[in-house]
């Protein structure tokens, strides 16, 4: 894919180095100044090579900033007892139930068993942390000086992980935010009015070039699989536009999402220290 010279890329990969350096410094302070070694526990119930890649990425990131990462591979019938054990373990600061589960119907019930003060994915019903992807999106926009004040923002997708918490955050900041979901009758009309489009539907190619106003900002946080490849919500043709500020097809929100997850782990450890 050829990018035009006037296109501005919101490259999350370029920002991760600065964040990792800050986080590593904080972790060293926790270890040396407070005797606390931040630790994340990841519970996996499926044998899936894609999931294994995600888990390894988290392990590597943890190693880079000196956060310990323990992997627990268990049958779904063992999760409740394990969550109780990890919840009572004072050396564990964050717990992730890696999705999908082997039985997806149990997802809500199981993630709600994670103690809120250790629910660094913010999937439970009493979450105290900010979900990682919305945090990553806000970091990305701030990192490239994208000011949302006075802009019309369109969120495409109202999911629990991204759309809902991001809408809440933007409204709290008095941003002019609109949401398009499955009930929206004319997505094109909504998109054409937006100065900033943030998508997180996991539906391949729902945003096309003719739907985006000139000079708009586009953040694609959608992840889907198509013909064995990982794709986003934005159609490939959008990258032929030379006037947009947009996340690249790889390395946009994703790398910062891992950073944001570990930010929550560190914050949980800091609460323990205080």
Number of C-alpha atoms within 10 A of each C-alpha: 8 6 13 13 8 11 16 17 19 23 22 25 16 15 18 18 12 9 16 19 13 12 20 18 13 17 22 18 15 19 15 11 10 14 11 18 19 27 22 25 20 17 23 24 20 18 10 10 9 8 15 13 11 12 18 13 14 20 18 14 18 21 13 14 19 19 24 18 22 14 14 14 14 13 13 16 9 11 20 14 10 14 21 13 10 18 21 11 10 9 15 21 28 29 27 21 23 17 15 13 17 14 11 10 9 11 16 12 12 18 24 16 18 27 20 21 22 24 29 31 27 26 24 19 14 13 18 18 20 21 23 23 26 23 21 23 24 16 19 25 17 12 14 15 9 14 9 18 11 10 13 16 25 24 25 28 20 19 13 12 17 24 23 15 19 24 21 12 16 16 13 9 11 12 16 16 19 17 19 18 14 10 7 11 10 9 18 15 11 20 26 17 16 24 19 25 26 25 27 23 23 18 18 18 16 16 24 16 15 13 17 24 17 15 15 17 23 25 24 26 24 23 17 16 12 11 6 7 8 13 21 25 24 26 15 16 13 18 21 14 17 15 17 21 20 24 22 19 19 15 15 24 28 21 19 28 23 19 24 25 24 26 20 24 25 25 18 22 23 18 10 16 13 6
